């Protein structure tokens, strides 16, 4: 398997080593720290996933998060981040648009029909990110907007 071109700064390596060894570290943070440490050692994502007994797709995700963190962002902020799927990079305006085209809950139809319409009309509406939005993200958007209407 090919090795990765992933490198930690010495300060980050020291901090991640501490996190990985501390007895007070929660397991998910320890796993995230170990992913980054093993990637720095040159292991491939598949080898890391096998060694840590985690799903393969988790490894490249945390490597990307480390590499794409905001300048000056704390390393601990990166590994302690809660995962918010779908909502993070969809603007409020785009979420409102999805809710509008879905229509009222009573007459909405299936999520799949809403998803297909969103995929078909997103680019034209000015929301290219929504062209690839997942079924689950549509569910979350509609659930959030429906609860706002009720309140």
C-alpha positions in Angstrom: 0.0 0.0 0.0 1.2 3.5 -0.8 2.5 5.6 2.1 1.0 9.0 2.8 2.7 12.4 2.5 1.4 13.7 5.8 3.6 15.5 8.3 3.0 16.9 11.8 4.9 19.8 13.3 7.1 18.8 16.2 4.9 20.8 18.6 1.7 19.0 17.3 3.4 15.6 17.5 4.3 16.3 21.1 0.8 17.5 22.0 -0.9 14.5 20.2 1.4 12.1 22.0 0.4 13.5 25.3 -3.3 13.3 24.3 -2.9 9.7 23.1 -1.2 8.6 26.4 -3.2 10.6 29.0 -5.5 8.5 31.1 -8.1 11.3 31.2 -8.5 11.4 27.4 -11.8 10.2 26.0 -11.5 7.4 23.6 -12.6 9.2 20.4 -10.0 11.9 21.0 -7.3 9.3 21.7 -8.3 7.6 18.4 -8.2 10.9 16.5 -4.7 11.6 17.9 -3.5 8.1 17.1 -4.8 8.5 13.5 -2.6 11.7 13.1 0.4 10.2 14.8 0.3 7.0 12.7 -0.2 9.0 9.5 2.9 11.1 10.4 4.8 7.8 10.7 4.0 7.1 7.1 1.3 4.4 7.4 -1.4 4.4 4.8 -5.0 5.2 5.7 -6.0 1.5 5.3 -3.1 0.4 7.6 -4.2 3.0 10.2 -7.8 1.9 10.0 -6.8 -1.8 10.4 -4.5 -1.1 13.3 -7.0 1.1 15.2 -10.0 -1.0 14.2 -11.9 2.0 12.8 -13.8 2.5 9.6 -11.5 3.4 6.7 -13.3 6.6 5.8 -12.6 8.1 9.3 -8.8 8.2 8.7 -8.6 10.5 5.7 -11.3 12.7 7.2 -9.2 13.5 10.3 -6.1 13.9 8.2 -7.9 16.5 6.1 -9.3 18.2 9.2 -5.7 18.6 10.5 -4.4 19.8 7.2 -7.3 22.2 6.6 -7.6 23.7 10.1 -7.8 27.4 10.3 -4.5 29.3 10.7 -3.8 29.6 14.4 -6.5 27.0 15.3 -5.6 24.9 18.3 -4.8 21.3 17.6 -7.1 20.3 20.5 -9.9 22.1 18.8 -9.4 20.0 15.7 -9.5 16.6 17.5 -12.2 17.6 19.9 -14.5 18.9 17.2 -18.0 17.4 17.1 -19.0 16.1 13.7 -21.8 18.0 12.2 -22.6 16.4 8.9 -24.2 18.4 6.2 -25.1 21.5 8.1 -21.7 23.0 8.5 -21.2 24.1 4.9 -24.8 24.8 3.9 -25.8 28.4 4.3 -28.9 29.5 6.1 -30.2 30.8 2.7 -29.7 27.4 1.1 -31.4 25.6 3.9 -34.4 28.0 3.6 -34.5 27.3 -0.1 -34.6 23.6 0.5 -37.5 24.0 3.0 -39.4 26.2 0.5 -39.2 23.8 -2.4 -40.1 20.9 -0.1 -43.3 22.6 0.9 -45.5 22.1 4.0 -44.9 18.8 5.9 -48.5 17.7 5.3 -48.1 17.8 1.5 -44.4 17.3 1.1 -44.2 13.7 -0.3 -41.1 11.7 0.3 -37.6 12.9 1.3 -36.3 11.1 -1.9 -38.6 13.3 -4.1 -37.4 16.4 -2.3 -33.7 15.3 -2.7 -34.1 14.6 -6.4 -35.7 18.1 -6.9 -32.9 19.7 -4.8 -30.2 18.0 -6.9 -31.9 19.0 -10.1 -32.6 22.6 -9.3 -29.7 23.5 -7.0 -27.2 24.9 -9.5 -29.9 27.1 -11.2 -31.0 28.4 -7.8 -27.5 29.4 -7.0 -26.7 26.7 -4.5 -24.1 24.4 -6.2 -23.2 22.7 -2.9 -26.7 21.3 -2.8 -26.2 19.4 -6.0 -24.4 16.7 -3.9 -26.2 17.0 -0.6 -27.1 13.7 1.0 -30.5 12.3 1.9 -29.6 12.6 5.6 -28.7 16.3 5.2 -32.1 17.0 3.6 -33.8 15.2 6.6 -31.9 17.4 9.0 -32.6 20.6 7.2 -36.4 19.8 7.0 -36.5 18.7 10.6 -34.8 21.9 11.8 -37.1 24.1 9.7 -40.2 22.3 10.6 -39.4 22.7 14.3 -38.8 26.4 13.8 -42.2 26.8 12.2 -43.9 24.9 15.1 -42.3 27.3 17.7 
